[in-house]
């Protein structure tokens, strides 16, 4: 059962795409979400490990988690408040 106090997580699969596409697609996806929403990004590009922290810092979104799962990187971003 979903917790109504927790925002839903939107998943974006950018596995197989190279820099700068993972960050560009994440940026587009975040624009469509409400403030405070969570975006989980699956990426295989090694550059994403550097790109997503910089992206979060520059845009004000919060990078809540970075982990490995099933041969890809998982980035959990929380959209900044308006």
Secondary structure, 3 states (H helix, E strand, C coil): CCCCCCCCEEEEECCCCCCCHHHHHHHHHHHCCCCCCEEEEEECCCCHHHHHHHHHHHHCCEEEEEEEECCEEEEEEECCCC
